[in-house]
């Protein structure tokens, strides 16, 4: 039985009372239903493997490796079914043409399936007509195995569009050269094949490991699959896809998962469930939402850890807010570090009580740095971590009614005489090392430096003592 290639594939058969029906009318019913199925497979889906068809290695009783194709189902780029209902053993003779590359570990050989069909079930004896052509009442749909590397042109014969065969990926460009490529090569508006047309479209299954015999006259053998074979098979195999511009969840849920793994038992009210790793090539955008970090049961255990955008930070600007818990306990923190073979190493933390630790996970002050610090725009100034424990005290002294007024913490000031002052440190743990002073309306200079005090003299432009305003910086150690 063959389908008339001149049949318009958009015509749906219709009948009327007392109509005479012949074989062509019945074949048109089959053709119409088959074409609609093929359009659905390549319109709502993309071609590939729906399930199964894996390459499996088994060792027989003689210790030899045998390769099988597991049962499964898929369809090609013409919408034709490729089905195996039972495991299929690969015959070693199929690989006899593979030439040894000299390797002792064998070589990878790709394996493909292609659609095949043949006419069958001829009339019983005595029921055949004089014209022997096309008297079979069934089409046997099957598949054939091919092996070896194949170029893109060798994998697919192209699709028929408006009377012209073109590369499936260029289907849209057949009518507009500026259109995009169809990378999945699934074209539902092609003119589908009739039963007699055996065009090639290969379905990739993966690779086997074959060891040719160094003597071309002797048979080679299969070898067990290794990790590199499994990885290449995963890259080579092609699974069916779903084509849609919108996905509506039933009962408010869309679930994405690996069907080889059990379902997650953790419930939630979220619209999309991704039960596995998520890969994104491109940007991720959160619309007024937050990124929440939960445990394996979907709980925050009373300590929310989130990142979100804040539109009004009360200062007229925006914030990127990281939430670390709900209270300032000092127990929870935002940590930056490494997680290698030695385990988690926290190099910097920000605790929920606002304390920051660099080089320590137990900051004693608002900022606790265990190590050296570089300062200034070019890093030319340093605060060296270690035994020095440097402390900086700075302030300003102003004379008010012959009594000095101080502006700054950690010191007091005394006016000894006209233009003569003593700065006394109030923190006895600081030992003075050096001091710099600046006078506002004249000059100021240091007259003495002790362990807890500094003497300062202020003069006018002529060099005469004068009471003035001066600022200072004292560098000491705790």
N, C-alpha and C positions, 0 to 999 in steps of 0.2 A: 504494500500500500504506500503510495507516495502522494504528497500534497500538491495540488496544482499551483505552481509558482505565480500564476497570473491572478490568483484570488486576491481581491482587495482585503488586506488584513484588518481593516476597520469595519468591514461588513459583518453584521451579526445575522446568522441564518434565521429565516422566518418561514412559516408554513401556513397552508390554507387547506380547507376541507377538500378531499378527493384529489389532492395533488399527487402526482406520480413522483415517487422518490427513487433515486438511483444511488449508486455507491458514492458519486461525487457529492450529493447532498449530505449524506451521513459523514463523509470525510470533512466537509466544511464545518460541521458542528465540532468535530474533534479539533480541527485547525483553529477555529475561533477560540475555543477554551484554552488550547495550548498557548496561543499567542498572548491571550490576556494574562495567563499565568507568567509567561516570560516577561511581559511588560511590568507586572507587579514585582517580580524578583529583581529587576534592574532599575525600577523606578523608585520604589520604597526602600530598596536595599541596594547593596553593591555585591558584586560577584565574589566568591571565595568559598571557604570551608565553613559549613554551619556547625558541624560536630564530628569528632573522631578523625579518621584517616591519618593517624599518627604512624610513624615508622618505629617498630619495636623489634629489639633483638632478643632471641632466645637461644639457649644452648641445648642441642639435642643429646640423645643418649650416647652418641659417639664423641661428644665434646666439641662438636663443630657449631659455629655460630650460624643461625638462620635468621633471616630478616622477613618481617611480616608488615603488611599494611593493615591497620586496625579497621574494623567496620566504621562506616561514617557516611556523611552526606554533605554535598555542596553543589554549586552550580557554576557554570562558566559564564563568559561575557556574552554569550548568545542566549542565556537563560536555560540552557540544557542541563538536566539533572545528572550528577555524577554520584552514583550510589554503590557502596559495597555492603552487602548484608552479612558477610562472614569474613573472618581474617583471610587475607590473600598472601600466600607465600611467594616471595620474589625468587625467581629461578636464577641460579648463578650463571646459566648460559646467556642470560640477558646482558651480562657484564663482560662477556668474552672479548669484546672489542677494546676494552680499556687497556691501554699500554702502561706498563710499569714505569714509574718515574724514579726508580732506584731506592725509594724509601722503604725502610723496614717496618714502619708503623702504618703502612697503608695510605690511602688517599680518599678524600671526600668525593662522593659522586652524587649529584642532585638526582632526585626522583620526582617524576611528574605523572599526573593522570590526565587523560583526555577522553572526551565523550566519543562513544562509538555506537552505532546502531546497525541492525540488519533485519531484512524481511524474513518472516518465518510463518509457520502454520499454513502450508499449501492445502488446496482442496483435497478431500479424500478421493481415492480412486473411483472413477465413474462420475464425479461431480465437476471435473475441470471442463472449461470451455475450450473451443478450438484455438482461440488466441491465448497463448500461454503467459503473456506479459501481465504483471501486476495482479496475480491471483492469490497472493498471500494475505491473510486476514489479521496478522499481528506484526508489530514492530518490536524487536528485542532491543531494548536500550541497555547498554553496558558501558564499559570504559576500558581503555588500554593504558599500559604502563610505558613510559618513556624515561630514559636515563641520560645523564650527561648535561654539561653546561649548554644553555640555550640563550641566544641573543633575544632582544625584545621582538624583533621581526620574526624569529623562529617560534616564539611563544604564542603569538596571536596573528591571525590572518586578516584582521580588519573587519569593519562592519559596513553594511550596505545602507547608504543614505541617499535618497532621491536618485536611485539608479547608479550610484558611484560608490566604490569601495574605498574607504578611508581609514586611517589609523584612528582607533576608538578615542584616544586621548584628544584628537583634533576634531571631534565631531562637531562642536560649535563653530569652529573655524571653517568648516565646510561652507557655511553660509555667510560668515563674517570673519575675515582673517584677523581682525583685531580682538576677537573674543578670547576668553580665557581657555586654557587647557582643562580638560576633564581628567584629572590625575587618576581617579579610581576606574576610569574606562568602562563605566556601567552606563549604557546608552539605551533608554527605554523606547526611543522613537526610531530605532533602526527597523529596517525590513527584515523580519526574522526568517531563518532558514527553513527550507522544506526538508523532508526526511531523507531525500537523496543527497543533500549537500553535507559533506563530511568535513567542513572547514575546521582548522585546528585552533584550539584555545586551551593552553596547558594550565592545569591546576597544580601549583607547587606544593609538595608534601614535606620537603626537607632533604637531608643528605644521609647516606649510609657510608660506612667505612669499608672500602674494598681493597684487598691486597692481591694485585695481579701476580701471576706466577712469572718468575724470571724467564722461564721457558715458555714462549708463546703457544707452544703446542699443548701445554698442560693447563688445566683449569685453575683459576685463582680461588679465593675464599673471602668470606665476610669476616670482619673483626668487630669486637665489642665497640659500641659507641663511646666516645670520650666527651669531656665537657665542651671542647671546641665544636664537636659535631652538633651537640644539643643547642649551643648558642647560634650556630649558623642556620640550623633548622628553624629555630624560632624567628630569625630574621627573614628567612626565605618564605615560610608559610604565609598564607594570606587568608584571614578570616573574613566572613561576610560582615557588612556594616549596615547601619540604618541611616537613611537619608530623610532629614526632616528640618524644617525651619522653626519648629515649635514642638516642645514635648510637654504634655499635660499630665501631671501626676494623678493617679487614681487615689482618692481619699487623702489627697495632700501629701503624697510621698512618691519620689522617684529614687530607685535603688540602683546603684552601680556596683558590681561585685564580680569576682572571679568565680565562675560556676564550678570550678574544681575544689573550692573551699566551702566549708559550712557557713550557713547564714549567721550573721551577728545576732546575738541575743540581747543586745543593749538597746532598749527603746528610746526614742526621742521624738519631739514634735517638729523636727526640721524637715524642710521640703525635699532636699537632696541628700541622700546617704551615699557616701563613697566608702566602701568597705575594702580598703587597701591603699596603696600609695597613690598619690596624685601628682601628675607631671603637667606643668604648664609652660608652654613656649610663648611668652608674651607677657603682657601686664595683667595684674590682678587689681581690681578696683572694688572697694567696699563703699557702698552708698549709705552713709550715716549709720554704719554698723560698727561692731567691735569684733576683734579677733580674740577668742577665748581659748585658754589652754586648760584642758580638763584631764582627769585621770582615765584609765582604761574602761571605767564604767560610766563615763560621761558626767562625772561629778567634780565640783570644785572643793568639796570638803570644807566649806566655810572660809576658804582663802581664794577669792577670785584673782586670777592672773589674766589681765586683758590689756589690749592696746587699741585705742580708738582716737578718732578726731573730735576735738572739742571746738565748736564754732565760736563761742564767746568765753574767753578766759578772764573776763572782768577787767582786762587792760586794753580792750579794743583790738585784740589780735586773736590768733588761733593757736591751739595747742595740739601736740601729739602726746596723748596722755597714756602712760603706762601705769596700770593699777597693780599694786602689790599688796594684796590683802585688804582688810577693812579697819585695821588698828595699827598704831605705832608701837609694835612690840619689840622690834629689833630682831625678830626671828626669821622673817621672810625677806628675800632680797632679789634684786635683778643682778644676775651674775654674768660676767664675761670671762671666758677662759677656754681651755682645751679639753678634749675628751678622747685621748688616745689610748694606747695600750696600758698606760699607767693609771687609767681612770680619770675621773673628773678633776681638773685643776682650775680652781677659781682664781683668776688673776686680778679682777676688779669687781667690786660689788657696790650696789646702792641698796641700803636697807630700808625697810618700811618706816623707820624712825628718822630718815633723812641723812643718816651718816654714810659717808663714802669711804671705802677702803681700797687703796691701791697697793697690792703686795701683801695685803692682810685681809682676813675674813672677819676680823673682830676690831673694827675701827673704834678708837677710844675718843675721838673728837669728830667734829662735823666733817673734816677732811683729814684722813690719816694715811700718809704716804710712807711706805717702807722702802726707801731707795732714794736715789738722787733726783733733783728737780732742775730742769733747764728753764731759764727765764729770758725775757727780752725777745724782741722780734726776730733776732738772729741766734738766739740761744747762747749769747755771750755771757749771761749771768747764770750762776749756779747756786743752788742750795744743796750742800752735800749731806746725804743721809749718813748716819753713823754716830760716833761718840760726841761730835760737836754739839748737836742739839741746838742749833742756832735759834736766837730769838731777835726780832726786830721791834724796837720801840720808837715811835715817832710822835711828834706833837708840835704845838705852837705856844709861845709865851707872850702875853700882852700885859703891859703895865697899866693898872687902873688905880689912881689915887695912891701912888707909891707902893701898891701891893700887886704883885704879879698874878695874872689870871692864866690858868693852863687850859689848853684844849687838846685832849688826848688821854688815853688810859696808861696806867702803870708807872706814873711819876708825879712828883710835886716840884714846885719851883720856889726859890727864896731869893729876895733882893738883898744883897749884902751891903751895897753902897751904890752910888750913882754909876749906872752902866755895868754893874758887877752882879752876876747871878750864879746860883748853884742849882743844878738840876739833880734831884735826889730820886733814885729808883725806889719804888715802893714794894717791888717784888724782890725779896732778898735772895731768890734763887738765881737771879741774873747777875753775871759778872761782866762788867763793861769791857769790851775789846776795842771799839773805835766809835767815833762820833763825828758827824758832819753837821754844821750849822749854816743857816742862811739868814741874813738880816735884811729887812724890807727896805728901810730908808737910809741905810749906811752900810757899815760892815760889822760883822760879828765873827769872833774867833774864839778858839778854845784856849783856856788858861790852864786847865788841869783835868786829868782823867784818873779817877779812882776806881775801886772795885764796885762801888754802888753809887757813884756820883760823877758829875761832869761840871767843871767851871766854865762860864761863858762871859766874855766882855764884849759890850757893844760900844761903838764909837761913831762919830759923824764923819763927814767927808774930809774934815780938816784933821782928824785923828784924835779929837777930844772926846772923853767919855760922855755918853748920852744914853738915857733910857730909850730903848727901842723895842720893836716887835721882831722876834726872830723865830724861825722854825728849825727843827733838828731831827736827825735820825741817829739812833744808837743801835749798834749791832753788838749783841752779847750772846752768851751761852747760858742755858738753864742749869 
